Amino acid sequence: MQLIHVLNYPIFPTILTISIPISEDDSKSRVENNYVRWLQASGADIISVHPWTSNEEIDYLLTKVNGILFQGNPDTINIESAYYKIAKYLFTKVIELYDSGVKMPLISIGDDVSLLSAIISEDDISIISELEYKIIEPSNLNLYKEPENTILFSEFEKEDMKALEEEHILPNNLKRFVSIKNFISDFHLSEKFDVIATSKTEDGKEYVSIAEGKKYPIIMVTFHPEYVVFETGKESTIPETLHAIYTSRFIGCHLK
């Protein structure tokens, strides 16, 4: 296997994220350590907005950052929550900025793919509760679109994309299973998003791994790339190959 150097891609963005409420009245919140360490290990910095942050303050912070991260927490999918309302505001700002000529990529990870789907589907979260919740074992990617024509992997080297297709480098996730049917028929996302890659469960079911907006720089990644760097251990099924670590860090620093 060819040795890959992480510093092939010297990209050093600052990423904005939303802190997750840890009390019912939204008076306290946190950012998961794994996301902070993952972005820092990838060569990026991170700042956060909170449930009590005003839209005016968010607008100011958006002038100081290169991209937005939705962390992927199963407790945030509530259209009445402050987290959801800020997420929806950030989503509308990404579109507004893009239409004015400013590219502000937004990446939504894990369970926040469901949150983003609800926002795009105009607050229809009824289907989310019906999605299967299960472990997805480490797997390879089945690419639906040429990497150079995507937002996320446009600067990824071809040999690295080959590894994504041939090696089982994605981490296992306990997550909502978003099948192709969910994506197209239930969430009605196929008109606005392209499926970039899928993976399969052990029983052969195909699920969406990566999707991107047809027009806007909005990315859905249904697995958790930060697990590769900071969730390993003797009993872990999370891949520890050089390609897996490299891919995780590339995603972490590519929001620019």
N, C-alpha and C positions, 0 to 999 in steps of 0.2 A: 504494500500500500504506500502510495506517495505521501511523504511528510507534508503536512499543511501548517503554515505559519499563521497564527491568529492575526498578526499585525499586517497581513496583506491588505487589509481594508482599514486604513486609519481614519475612521469616522468618529467624531466626538460630539454628539448632539446632547441637548438638554431635553428631558422628557417630562411632560406634565401628567400627573395622575390624580385620581380622586381618592382621598382617604376613606376607609370603610368605617361606618358608624359602629360603635361597640356599646351603645346605650339606646334605649327606645326613643329618647327625646333628642337624639342626634347631637348631644352636648359633648361627646367624646368620640374620637375616631383614631384610626391608625392606618399606616401603610405596612403591608406584610414585609418582613425582613428579607424574604427570598427575592422579592422584586427589586428592592434596593440593592442588594448584593449582586444580583444578576446583572442589572444595568451597569453598576460600577465595574464589575468584572469584564463587561463588554466594552468599556471605554466611554460610557455615557454617564450623565449626571441626571438627577431626578429632583423635582420639586412637586409639592402637592397642594391641591385645593381641598377644602373641608366642607362639610354639610352647611356650615354657616357662612361660607364665602359668597360675597355678592357678585352679581353678574359684571358689575363695573370692575371689580378686582380681578375677575377671571379675564376680562378683556385686556387688562393691562398685562397680566402674566402671559397671555398668548403672544404678546409682542417679544417675549424673552425666551421662548422655547422653540424647539424644532419639530416636536411631535407630541402625540397624546396616547396614553396607555390606559385601557380599561382592564383592571387586574384579574377579573374572573372570580367572583365570590358568589356562592349560591344564595346568600342571604340578601343580596342587593336587588333581586328582581321583584320589585314592588313599585307600581307606578305612583304611589302616594309618598314614597320615601324621598328625602332630600338628595340622596345619592342618585336616584333615577332622574330627578329633575335636572341635576347638574350634568349628568351624562347626556341627557337629551339636549340641553343647551349647548354643550360642547360639540355634539353631532351637527347641530344647525350652524354653529360657527365654522366648522370645517367646510361645509358647503358654501357658506357666505364668503369665506376667505378665498376659496378656490375660484369662485365666480368672479372675484375681484382681482385675480391674478396671483394670489398667494397660496402656495402648496403647504398644507399642514396635515401630514399623514396621521391617521388614527388607527391604532391596532387594538383589537378586542380579543382577549384571551379566555379560553375555557368557558366557564358558565356565563361570562359577560357576552359571549356570542349570542346567547339567548336573550340577554338584556338588549343588545344592539338590534337583534331581530325584532323585538317588541317595539322598539323606537321606530324602526323603519316601517313596520307594519301598522304604524299609527296607534300604538299602545294596546294592540291586541295580544295579550299574553295568555289567552286561554289554551293555546296549543302547547305552551311550555310545560305545563303541569302533566301533560300526557306523554312527554318524551321519556324514553327508556333511560334509566340511570344505571350505569354499569361500568365495569372495568374494561378499558380498551388496552390490550397488550401492546408492547412495543412493536412497531411495524414500519414497513417502508412506505414511500409515497407513490401513488399512481398519478403521474402528471397529466393534466388535461390541457395544459397550455404551455407553449414554449417559454422557458424561464426568462429569456431576454425581453419578452413582451409583458412581463408582470411588474407590479410596483415593488414587491418584496424582494424578488430575486434577480432583478435586472442587472445587478453588478456581481452576481455570484458566478464563480468560475464553472465552466462546463463539467470538469471532473468532479466537482463537489456536488453538482446536481445529479450526476450519475450515481454518486454514493447514496443520495436521498432515495433514488429509485431501487437500488440494489441492496442496501444495508438496512437492517432493522434499527434505525437510530432515533425514532420518536419515543418519548417516554410514555409509560402507562398512565392512564388517567381514570379516576372515578369521576364520571361526568355524564351529562345528558347526551344521549346518543342522537346525533343529528344526521339522519339518513338522507339520501338523495331525494326521497319522497318528501321528507320533512322540509327540506330546503326549497323544493320547487312547488309542491302542492299545498303544504301547510303554511309555511312562512311567506310564500309568494315572492321569493327573493330573486328568482332567475331573470326577471326583467331588469333588475338594477345591479346584479352581481354575477360575476363569472366564477364558476368553480375552478380553482387553480390545481388542486390536488385532492385525492381521496385516499383512504386506507380501508382495509377490511378487517373485520373481527375474525376470531378463530372459526366461527360458524359460517363465514363467507359473506356476511352482510357488509355492504359498502356504506361508508359514512364520509361526510365532508371534513377534510382536514384543514384546508386553506381556501378562502374565497376572497375576492377583491371587487370593489366597485367598478362598474363598467366605465363610469365617468370620474367619480371622486376618489381621492386617495384614502379609502377606508378598507381595512384589512381585517378579516376574521381568521383567527388561528384557534382551532378547537382543542388542540393539545396545549400543554404547559411547557414551553421551552426552558423555563428557569429550573425545572426539576432536574434536568440533565446535569447542571453544574452543582446544585446544592441539596439534592435529595437522594444521594447514593448511600449504600450500606450493604452489609453482608447478605441481607434478605431481600434486597431491592432487585426488581426486574428492570430498572431504568438503565438504558444503555450508557456505557462509559467509553465508547470508542472515540478516537481522536476526531473523526468526522462529526459525531454527535455533539461533542463539546464545541467544536468550531461552528457548527450550524446554529446552536443555541446562542452563542455570543454574537454571531452575525446578525441574527434577528434582533437581539437586544440593542445593537448600536446602529441599526439601519433606519430608524425613524427620522429622516431628515428631508 
